Amino acid sequence: MEALSIEQTQAMIIYTAGKILEQADELGAIDRKIGDGDHGIGMSIGCREIIKIVKNKKYETVSEIFKDAGMGMIQTMGGASGVLFGSLFIGIAKETSGGKLTAAALASGMGTAVKEIKIRGGASLGDKTMLDSLEPAVQALRQASETDTDLNSGLLAAQAAAEKGVEATKKYPAKFGRARTLGERSVGYQDAGATSVYYLIKAMSEYVEGASK
C-alpha cells in the first residue's frame, strides 16, 4: 500500500489511540520504576480525547486529522508530556496535505516533529526520552521511503528501529524529569516516553498492514 486515504488515516489515528489505551497500565508501571508514575494516565487522557475529537468529524485533508490529534493531547494531558506528544502529531500535520498519507510525507512530518520536540524539551538522542525511539524510527522510515514507496514496509522498519531505541534507553542515565534525580541509578530501566512512541508506531504499522490486505 503506497498511501492511506483521508478516511483510512482517520481510522488509523483512532486505532492507534485505542492501542495506547490498552497499554496504559504497562506504561504507568514502567514510569513508576524511575519516574512520577503518571505517564500511562496522561497518555490515556490524551488518547481518549483524540478518539473523541477525531471519531465523528469529517475531514478534507490528512493534515487536519493530525493537527486535531496533537491539539487534543496538548489541551488535555497537561505538563511536558502533553506538549511533546502533541508536538509529534502537529509536526506530522505540518508536512502532510491533501487527501493521501504517504511514507515520504509521514517521514518528513515525523522529522519536523523531532526538531520541534528537541527545541521544546531540550533533549537529544541518548538522554533517555521519547527521542531515543522516535529519532531512529524517523531515520528508518525516511531511508525506507527513499527506496520503496510501500507505507507498510516503511512503518515496519520504523517499528523495528523504535523497539531498538526503547531497549537502548536502559543503558542511559536519565537527564530529564523526576528520573534525573536518580542519576546512574536510572540505568537498567527503559523510558516510558520512548515506549509510548514505540507503541504508537507499532499500532500505525498494524493498521496499515491490515488495510493492505
C-alpha positions in Angstrom: 0.0 0.0 0.0 1.5 3.3 -1.1 -0.8 5.7 0.7 -3.7 6.0 3.1 -6.8 8.0 2.2 -8.3 10.6 4.5 -10.8 8.1 5.9 -8.1 5.4 6.4 -5.8 8.0 8.1 -8.7 8.9 10.4 -9.3 5.3 11.2 -5.6 4.7 11.8 -5.4 7.5 14.3 -8.4 6.2 16.2 -7.0 2.6 16.1 -3.6 3.9 17.4 -5.1 5.9 20.2 -7.1 2.8 21.2 -4.0 0.7 21.3 -2.3 3.1 23.6 -5.2 2.9 25.9 -4.7 -0.8 26.1 -1.1 -0.2 27.1 -1.8 2.4 29.8 -1.2 0.1 32.8 2.1 -1.1 31.4 3.2 2.5 30.6 2.3 3.5 34.2 4.3 0.6 35.6 7.3 1.4 33.6 7.1 5.1 34.7 6.7 4.2 38.4 10.1 2.5 38.4 12.0 5.7 37.9 9.5 8.5 37.3 6.3 10.0 38.6 4.2 7.0 37.6 1.6 9.1 35.8 2.7 8.6 32.2 0.1 5.9 31.5 -2.7 8.0 32.9 -1.6 11.0 30.9 -1.4 9.1 27.7 -4.9 7.6 28.4 -6.3 11.1 28.9 -4.8 12.4 25.7 -5.8 9.3 23.6 -9.4 9.4 24.8 -9.5 13.0 23.7 -8.1 12.0 20.3 -10.8 9.4 19.8 -13.5 11.9 21.0 -12.4 14.6 18.6 -11.5 12.6 15.5 -14.1 9.8 15.5 -17.1 11.6 14.1 -15.6 14.5 12.3 -15.5 15.0 8.5 -12.0 15.9 7.3 -10.8 17.4 4.0 -7.1 16.8 4.4 -4.9 14.3 6.4 -3.2 17.3 7.9 -6.3 18.3 9.8 -6.5 14.9 11.4 -3.0 15.0 12.8 -3.5 18.6 14.0 -6.6 17.7 15.9 -4.9 14.8 17.5 -2.0 16.9 18.6 -4.1 19.7 19.9 -6.3 17.3 21.8 -3.2 15.9 23.6 -1.8 19.3 24.4 -5.1 20.6 25.8 -6.0 17.7 28.0 -2.8 16.0 29.1 -1.1 19.0 30.6 2.6 19.1 31.5 5.6 18.4 29.4 4.2 15.1 28.0 1.2 16.7 26.6 3.2 19.3 24.8 5.8 16.9 23.5 3.5 14.1 22.3 1.1 16.8 20.9 4.1 18.2 19.0 4.6 14.7 17.4 1.2 14.8 15.8 1.4 18.5 14.9 4.8 18.1 13.4 3.3 15.5 11.1 0.4 17.8 10.3 2.8 20.5 9.1 4.3 18.2 6.4 1.1 16.4 5.2 -1.5 17.8 2.9 -4.2 16.8 0.5 -6.1 13.5 0.6 -3.3 11.0 1.0 -0.7 9.9 3.6 2.4 8.5 2.0 5.6 7.1 3.6 7.6 10.1 2.4 5.2 12.6 3.9 5.0 10.7 7.2 8.8 10.6 7.4 9.0 14.3 6.7 6.4 15.1 9.2 8.0 13.0 11.9 11.3 14.6 11.1 9.8 18.0 11.7 8.3 16.7 15.0 11.8 15.6 16.1 13.2 19.1 15.5 10.3 20.8 17.4 10.4 18.3 20.3 14.2 19.0 20.7 13.5 22.7 20.8 10.6 22.4 23.3 12.1 19.8 25.5 15.8 20.4 25.2 16.7 16.7 25.0 18.9 14.9 22.5 19.4 11.3 21.4 20.8 9.4 24.4 19.1 11.4 27.1 16.6 8.7 28.0 13.5 10.3 26.5 10.9 9.7 23.7 13.5 10.9 21.2 15.5 7.7 21.7 12.9 5.7 19.9 11.4 8.5 17.8 14.6 9.7 16.1 15.8 6.2 15.0 12.3 5.4 13.8 12.2 8.6 11.6 15.6 7.7 10.1 14.4 4.2 9.3 11.2 5.4 7.8 12.9 8.0 5.7 15.5 5.6 4.4 12.8 3.0 3.6 10.7 5.6 1.8 13.6 6.7 -0.4 13.9 3.2 -1.9 10.3 1.8 -1.6 7.0 3.7 -1.6 5.2 1.0 0.3 3.9 2.6 3.5 3.7 -0.8 5.3 7.3 -1.6 4.7 8.4 1.8 5.9 6.4 1.6 9.1 7.7 -1.9 9.8 11.2 -0.5 9.5 10.3 2.4 11.8 8.8 0.0 14.3 11.9 -2.2 14.5 14.1 0.9 14.9 11.8 2.3 17.7 11.9 -1.0 19.5 15.7 -1.0 19.5 15.6 2.6 20.7 13.5 1.6 23.7 16.0 -1.1 24.6 18.8 1.4 24.3 17.3 3.7 26.9 18.1 1.1 29.5 21.8 1.9 29.1 21.3 5.7 29.6 21.2 7.7 32.8 18.1 9.9 32.8 18.6 13.6 32.3 15.0 14.9 32.4 12.0 14.6 34.7 12.0 13.1 38.1 14.2 10.2 36.9 17.1 12.6 36.5 17.5 12.8 40.3 18.4 9.2 40.3 21.4 9.7 38.1 23.2 6.4 37.4 20.6 4.5 39.4 18.2 5.1 36.5 20.4 2.9 34.3 18.8 -0.5 33.6 15.3 0.8 33.2 13.5 1.7 30.0 12.0 5.1 29.4 8.2 5.3 29.4 8.0 8.1 26.8 10.2 6.1 24.4 8.0 3.1 25.0 4.9 5.1 24.1 6.4 6.2 20.9 7.2 2.5 20.0 3.6 1.5 20.7 2.3 4.4 18.6 4.4 3.4 15.6 3.6 -0.3 16.2 -0.1 0.5 16.1 0.2 2.5 13.0 2.0 -0.4 11.4 -0.6 -2.8 12.4 -3.4 -0.7 11.0 -1.6 -0.2 7.6 -0.8 -4.0 7.4 -4.5 -4.8 8.0 -5.6 -2.2 5.5 -3.2 -3.6 2.9 -5.0 -7.0 2.9 
